[in-house]
């Protein structure tokens, strides 16, 4: 039993989703092979540059392609690019597109499309912003060849263009990519392996994609986002089923084929069905976080209050809350993904030392906090987010902070966290999220560590010292020097607390045994997947 319902109960959400599927799809035979997929949350935002929400990133990978991509060895590989020539002085990169690239509206992919897309992405992405600082010009040589000229050598050019997660540099038609980077695009037209069927998109119920028959895959085998994106089904339906019992029933009965994120409490139940495979397909795991709004009180200009919260955070509590079992997570007191080169224990006593509620209460008093309401955003359709929110609200109350949980669905949370208003006008004070390992692996990628004020990621901390250290990291001559600077950045973060890492954990996925070809990757990809 879960949420008061039997696992065999199909539920209104499933009925609505399946009814919509029949209404829109027509006769099943006309559809060909259909993969029915339950995504991590509802798709509310179509623009993968405007938001870092992973459901929108995953939508982006369905629709768009990238110039380069990273494989499972963290190696950069060409994707839309056929070849790249780098000048001897490392200042000029000349890119030539491969043959056969075509947008879903039938237009060929041109150099102008690539340039406009990269320039728009660079205004929003943490690594793209650095690339933009180093850029003197982008120019089109012809429709298939374009050139980047740098102000000075920048070793991470290709790494930036191959960025696998969060804000991904997807390529859009120039007319769409010319949209202001801080406004959402209104069309989802790419050159990727699937086409978005806008006419069948029902927010809160269903998202539909069909195979792009004009897509020409690369010949290399798929590895993470690189290689051949061979589509082996005719149609993919994302069915939005926020109630986990209803989703489990749908998978158990074979009414859906794949459930992207399986709540840990349902693993034992679904393991009883021999027709269901439950696996961890993310080799690095994910990292949760508590994010503070530093534009609004009480956390604005108040590191002492943020430190008070950190003083009572026990990461193992969050591991259990998120993953259900200690074996599915770990303590990771690092601002850079544990298990990657930049991770360290520098300054980590703030999270690994004695949890001290009395000292935290004293810090709350010293901070000048006067009982203001603290709004903690949560998403009830995201177990990872909601579990963190419930734990954090109780912690806040235990140290004298007047916390209130504002529960909604993830799509609403993603929209609300963009608000810079006060809480009485729809703003917020804390929200929770999680990141896949690659997104927090280094100062170049960790958006949440940036300290450039209102241009920073949601929460908008201002920390010139952190920005200075980040610049030093980019200029470091070798890995050893980078590690030392990353340690200084981490010590700074434990002092200023832009966010609190909560846990490193595994999110299992579950699919029917007639599904094969699932790619092992931090990102969920639906190419290469077969359904018998």
C-alpha positions in Angstrom: 0.0 0.0 0.0 1.2 3.6 -0.7 -0.7 6.8 -0.3 -3.8 4.8 0.8 -4.1 2.9 -2.5 -3.5 -0.7 -3.5 -0.7 -1.2 -5.9 -3.2 -2.8 -8.3 -5.4 0.4 -8.4 -4.8 2.1 -11.7 -5.8 5.6 -10.6 -7.2 8.6 -12.3 -3.8 9.9 -13.6 -3.1 6.7 -15.4 -6.6 6.5 -16.8 -6.3 10.0 -18.1 -2.9 9.4 -19.6 -4.0 6.2 -21.3 -7.2 7.8 -22.5 -5.3 10.7 -24.0 -2.9 8.2 -25.7 -5.8 6.4 -27.4 -7.5 9.7 -28.4 -4.5 11.2 -30.0 -2.8 8.1 -31.4 -5.5 6.5 -33.5 -5.3 2.7 -34.3 -2.3 1.1 -32.6 -1.2 -0.6 -35.8 -0.7 2.8 -37.4 1.8 3.8 -34.8 4.4 1.1 -35.3 6.5 0.4 -32.2 5.5 2.7 -29.3 7.7 3.1 -26.2 5.6 4.2 -23.2 7.9 6.0 -20.8 7.2 7.6 -17.4 9.6 10.6 -17.0 10.9 12.0 -13.8 8.3 14.8 -13.9 5.9 16.8 -16.0 7.4 18.7 -18.9 6.4 22.4 -18.4 9.3 24.2 -20.0 10.4 23.3 -23.6 13.5 25.5 -23.7 16.6 23.6 -22.5 18.7 26.8 -22.5 16.2 28.8 -20.3 16.1 26.2 -17.5 18.5 23.6 -16.0 15.6 21.3 -15.1 16.6 17.8 -16.1 13.2 16.9 -17.6 13.7 19.7 -20.1 17.3 18.7 -20.7 16.1 15.2 -21.5 13.4 16.7 -23.9 16.3 18.6 -25.4 18.3 15.4 -26.2 15.2 14.0 -27.9 14.7 16.9 -30.2 18.2 18.5 -30.7 21.7 17.5 -31.5 25.1 18.9 -30.3 28.3 19.8 -32.1 30.3 17.6 -29.8 29.5 15.1 -27.0 31.3 13.3 -24.2 31.6 9.5 -24.1 31.8 7.2 -21.0 35.5 7.9 -20.7 34.9 11.6 -20.4 36.4 12.0 -23.9 35.1 14.7 -26.2 33.9 13.3 -29.5 32.5 15.1 -32.6 28.7 14.7 -33.1 27.3 17.2 -35.6 30.9 18.2 -36.5 32.7 16.2 -39.1 36.1 17.7 -38.3 37.8 20.5 -36.4 41.0 22.2 -37.2 42.9 24.1 -34.4 45.6 26.6 -35.3 49.1 26.2 -34.0 48.7 29.2 -31.6 45.4 27.6 -30.2 43.5 30.8 -31.0 41.4 29.7 -34.0 39.1 26.7 -34.2 37.6 25.9 -37.6 34.6 23.5 -37.6 33.1 21.7 -40.5 29.7 20.1 -40.2 29.0 16.5 -41.4 26.7 15.8 -44.3 23.0 15.1 -44.0 22.1 17.5 -41.1 18.6 18.7 -41.5 16.1 20.4 -39.1 12.7 19.0 -38.5 11.2 21.7 -40.7 13.2 20.4 -43.6 15.8 23.2 -43.6 19.5 22.2 -43.7 21.6 22.9 -40.6 23.9 25.9 -41.5 26.9 27.5 -39.8 24.6 30.5 -38.9 22.4 28.2 -36.9 25.3 26.8 -35.0 26.7 30.2 -34.2 23.4 31.7 -33.1 22.7 28.6 -30.9 26.1 28.6 -29.2 26.0 32.4 -28.6 22.5 32.1 -27.0 23.6 29.1 -24.8 26.7 31.0 -23.7 24.6 33.7 -22.1 23.0 31.2 -19.7 25.5 28.4 -19.1 28.3 28.6 -16.4 31.0 27.3 -18.8 29.5 29.0 -21.8 29.8 32.3 -20.1 33.5 31.7 -19.6 33.9 30.7 -23.3 32.1 33.9 -24.3 34.6 35.9 -22.2 37.5 34.3 -24.2 35.8 34.7 -27.6 36.8 37.4 -30.0 34.4 36.3 -32.8 32.3 33.6 -34.4 32.2 33.8 -38.2 30.6 31.6 -40.9 33.1 30.7 -43.6 30.3 29.1 -45.6 27.1 27.1 -44.8 29.0 24.1 -43.5 32.1 25.7 -42.1 32.4 28.2 -39.3 35.2 29.6 -37.2 35.8 30.6 -33.6 38.6 33.1 -32.9 39.7 33.4 -29.2 41.3 36.4 -27.4 43.8 34.0 -25.8 44.1 30.2 -25.7 41.3 28.4 -23.7 41.8 24.7 -23.1 38.2 24.0 -22.4 36.7 25.1 -25.8 35.7 21.6 -26.9 34.7 20.5 -23.4 32.3 23.5 -23.3 30.7 22.6 -26.6 30.4 18.9 -25.4 28.9 19.7 -22.0 26.6 16.7 -21.3 24.2 18.0 -18.7 22.4 21.0 -17.2 22.5 23.7 -19.9 23.5 21.7 -23.0 24.6 23.6 -26.1 21.9 22.2 -28.3 21.7 23.5 -31.9 18.5 25.2 -33.0 17.5 27.0 -36.2 19.0 30.5 -36.3 15.5 32.2 -36.3 14.7 30.4 -33.0 18.2 30.8 -31.5 17.9 34.5 -32.0 15.4 34.5 -29.1 16.6 36.4 -26.1 18.4 33.9 -23.8 16.3 35.1 -20.9 13.0 34.4 -22.7 11.7 31.0 -23.5 11.7 29.8 -27.1 8.2 28.9 -28.4 9.1 26.1 -30.8 10.9 22.8 -30.3 12.5 22.3 -33.7 15.9 20.7 -33.8 17.9 18.3 -36.0 17.9 15.5 -33.4 16.8 11.8 -33.6 13.2 12.5 -32.5 10.5 15.1 -33.5 8.4 16.7 -30.9 4.7 16.4 -31.7 3.4 19.7 -30.3 -0.3 19.0 -31.3 -0.3 16.0 -29.0 1.4 17.7 -26.0 -0.9 17.7 -23.0 0.8 19.3 -20.0 0.2 17.2 -17.0 -0.7 14.2 -19.0 1.4 13.3 -22.1 4.3 14.3 -24.3 4.8 12.7 -27.7 7.8 12.2 -29.9 8.1 10.4 -33.3 11.2 9.0 -35.0 13.0 11.5 -37.2 13.3 9.5 -40.4 15.6 12.1 -41.9 18.2 11.8 -39.1 21.5 10.4 -40.2 23.2 8.7 -37.2 27.0 8.6 -36.8 28.5 5.2 -37.4 30.2 4.9 -34.0 28.5 2.9 -31.3 26.6 5.0 -28.7 28.4 6.0 -25.6 26.7 8.6 -23.3 25.6 11.4 -25.6 28.2 10.5 -28.3 28.2 8.1 -31.2 25.3 6.8 -33.3 21.9 7.9 -32.1 19.9 5.1 -33.8 16.2 5.2 -33.1 14.7 1.7 -32.9 11.0 2.6 -32.1 8.6 4.7 -34.1 7.0 6.7 -31.4 7.8 7.6 -27.7 5.0 8.6 -25.3 6.0 10.3 -22.1 3.1 9.6 -19.7 2.9 11.9 -16.8 1.9 9.8 -13.7 2.9 11.7 -10.6 1.4 9.2 -8.1 4.1 6.5 -7.6 1.5 3.8 -6.7 -0.3 4.4 -10.0 3.0 4.4 -11.9 4.1 1.2 -10.3 0.7 -0.4 -11.2 1.1 0.7 -14.8 4.6 -0.8 -15.1 3.6 -4.0 -13.2 0.7 -4.6 -15.6 2.8 -3.8 -18.8 0.7 -0.7 -19.6 4.0 1.3 -19.7 7.4 0.1 -20.7 9.8 2.1 -18.6 9.7 4.2 -15.4 12.7 6.5 -15.3 13.0 7.0 -11.5 11.8 4.3 -9.2 11.1 5.3 -5.6 13.1 3.1 -3.2 10.1 1.9 -1.2 8.6 0.3 -4.3 11.7 -1.7 -5.3 10.9 -4.8 -3.2 7.4 -4.9 -4.7 8.4 -4.6 -8.3 11.3 -7.0 -7.9 8.6 -9.8 -7.5 7.7 -9.3 -11.2 10.1 -11.3 -13.3 9.2 -9.2 -16.3 10.6 -6.1 -14.8 14.3 -5.1 -14.6 15.5 -2.7 -11.9 18.9 -1.2 -12.5 21.2 1.7 -11.7 22.2 3.1 -15.0 24.1 6.2 -13.6 27.8 5.3 -12.8 28.4 8.5 -10.8 25.2 8.9 -8.9 23.5 12.2 -8.1 24.0 14.9 -5.5 21.2 16.6 -3.6 21.3 20.1 -2.3 19.6 22.8 -0.2 19.6 26.1 -2.1 19.2 29.4 -0.4 17.7 32.6 -1.9 20.3 35.3 -1.3 18.4 38.1 -2.8 15.7 38.1 -0.1 15.8 38.0 3.7 16.4 36.2 6.0 19.3 34.5 4.1 20.4 37.6 2.2 23.8 38.9 3.5 23.4 36.4 6.4 26.0 33.6 6.2 25.6 33.0 9.9 22.0 31.9 9.4 23.0 29.7 6.5 25.8 28.2 8.7 23.2 27.5 11.4 21.3 25.3 9.0 24.4 23.4 7.9 25.2 22.7 11.5 22.2 20.4 11.9 22.3 18.8 8.5 23.1 15.1 8.8 23.8 13.8 5.3 22.9 10.2 6.2 19.4 11.3 7.1 19.1 12.6 3.6 20.6 9.5 2.1 17.9 7.4 3.8 15.1 9.9 3.0 16.0 10.0 -0.7 17.3 6.5 -1.4 15.5 4.5 1.3 18.6 2.5 2.3 22.2 3.5 3.2 23.6 1.1 0.6 22.0 3.3 -2.1 23.8 6.4 -1.1 26.8 7.9 0.7 27.9 10.9 2.7 29.7 13.3 0.3 30.9 16.4 2.2 32.4 18.0 -0.9 31.3 20.8 -3.2 32.7 18.8 -6.1 31.3 15.3 -7.0 32.9 12.6 -4.8 34.9 10.2 -6.9 36.1 12.9 -9.4 39.5 14.7 -9.4 38.4 18.0 -7.8 36.6 16.4 -4.8 38.3 16.8 -1.4 37.7 17.0 2.4 38.9 20.6 2.7 36.7 22.5 5.2 34.3 19.5 5.4 34.2 19.4 9.2 31.2 21.8 8.8 29.2 18.8 7.5 31.1 15.8 9.0 31.6 17.2 12.5 29.3 16.9 15.5 25.7 18.0 14.7 24.9 20.6 17.3 21.4 21.9 17.5 22.2 24.1 20.5 25.0 25.9 18.8 22.8 26.2 15.7 20.1 27.9 17.8 22.8 30.3 19.1 23.9 31.1 15.6 20.3 31.8 14.6 20.0 34.4 17.4 23.4 35.9 16.5 22.3 36.2 12.9 19.6 38.7 13.7 16.8 36.4 12.6 13.5 37.7 14.0 11.1 34.9 13.2 10.4 35.8 9.6 8.5 33.1 7.7 10.8 30.9 5.5 9.2 29.3 2.5 10.7 26.0 1.5 9.6 24.9 -2.0 8.9 21.2 -2.5 7.6 19.0 -5.3 5.3 16.2 -4.4 5.7 14.5 -7.7 9.5 14.4 -7.2 10.3 12.0 -4.4 14.0 13.1 -4.4 12.9 16.8 -3.9 10.0 16.1 -1.5 12.0 13.9 0.8 14.7 16.6 1.2 12.0 19.3 1.7 10.3 17.4 4.5 13.6 16.7 6.3 14.8 20.3 6.0 11.6 21.9 7.2 11.8 19.8 10.4 15.4 20.8 10.9 14.6 24.5 10.4 11.8 24.3 13.0 14.1 22.5 15.4 16.5 25.4 15.6 13.8 28.1 15.8 13.3 29.1 12.2 9.7 29.6 11.2 9.6 27.3 8.2 6.7 26.5 5.9 6.6 23.9 3.2 5.2 25.2 -0.1 4.3 22.0 -2.0 3.5 21.8 -5.7 4.5 19.8 -8.7 8.0 20.0 -10.1 6.9 22.1 -13.1 5.5 24.8 -10.8 8.6 24.7 -8.6 10.9 25.2 -11.6 8.8 28.2 -12.6 8.6 29.7 -9.1 12.3 29.3 -8.3 13.0 31.8 -11.1 11.1 34.5 -9.2 13.2 37.2 -7.5 10.2 38.6 -5.6 9.6 38.6 -1.9 7.6 35.6 -0.5 4.4 37.6 -0.3 4.6 38.1 -4.0 5.3 34.5 -4.9 9.0 34.3 -4.1 10.8 31.7 -2.0 13.6 31.2 0.5 14.8 27.6 0.0 14.4 25.0 -2.7 15.8 21.5 -3.1 17.1 19.9 -6.2 19.7 17.3 -7.3 22.4 17.2 -9.9 24.0 14.3 -11.8 27.6 13.8 -11.0 29.2 15.5 -14.1 27.3 18.8 -13.4 29.2 19.4 -10.1 32.6 17.8 -11.0 34.6 21.0 -11.3 34.6 24.8 -10.9 34.0 25.0 -14.6 30.7 23.1 -14.4 29.3 23.8 -10.9 26.7 26.5 -11.6 25.6 26.6 -8.0 29.0 27.8 -6.8 29.0 30.9 -9.0 28.9 34.2 -7.0 28.0 36.8 -9.7 24.8 38.1 -8.1 21.7 38.4 -10.2 23.3 36.7 -13.1 24.0 33.6 -11.1 22.0 30.5 -10.9 18.7 30.5 -9.0 19.5 31.8 -5.5 21.8 34.5 -6.9 24.6 34.7 -4.4 27.1 37.6 -4.7 30.7 36.5 -3.8 33.5 38.3 -5.6 36.1 36.2 -3.8 34.6 33.0 -5.1 34.6 34.5 -8.6 38.2 35.4 -8.2 39.1 31.9 -7.2 37.2 30.5 -10.1 39.2 32.7 -12.5 42.4 31.4 -10.9 41.3 27.9 -11.4 40.8 28.5 -15.1 44.3 30.0 -15.3 46.0 27.2 -13.3 48.8 25.6 -15.3 48.3 22.0 -14.2 46.0 19.5 -12.4 47.8 19.8 -9.1 47.3 23.6 -9.1 43.7 23.2 -10.1 43.1 20.9 -7.1 44.6 23.4 -4.7 42.4 26.2 -5.9 39.4 23.9 -5.9 40.1 23.2 -2.2 40.2 27.0 -1.5 36.9 27.4 -3.3 35.4 24.6 -1.2 36.7 26.2 2.1 35.1 29.4 0.9 31.8 27.6 0.2 31.7 26.1 3.7 32.1 29.6 5.1 29.6 31.4 2.9 27.2 28.4 2.3 25.7 29.2 -1.2 24.1 25.8 -0.8 24.4 22.7 1.4 25.2 19.3 -0.3 22.8 16.8 1.2 23.8 13.4 -0.1 25.3 11.4 -3.0 22.8 8.7 -4.1 21.6 6.3 -6.7 18.3 6.6 -8.5 17.3 3.2 -9.8 15.3 2.9 -13.1 12.8 0.1 -14.0 11.7 -1.2 -17.3 10.0 -4.3 -18.8 12.1 -7.2 -19.9 11.1 -6.7 -23.5 13.0 -3.4 -23.5 16.7 -3.5 -24.3 19.5 -1.2 -25.4 19.3 1.1 -22.4 22.5 3.3 -22.4 24.5 3.4 -19.2 24.8 7.2 -18.6 24.2 10.0 -16.1 21.5 11.2 -18.6 18.5 9.2 -19.7 18.7 8.7 -23.5 16.0 7.0 -25.5 17.8 6.2 -28.7 19.3 2.7 -29.1 16.4 1.4 -27.1 14.5 -1.6 -28.6 11.1 -2.9 -27.7 10.2 -6.5 -28.7 
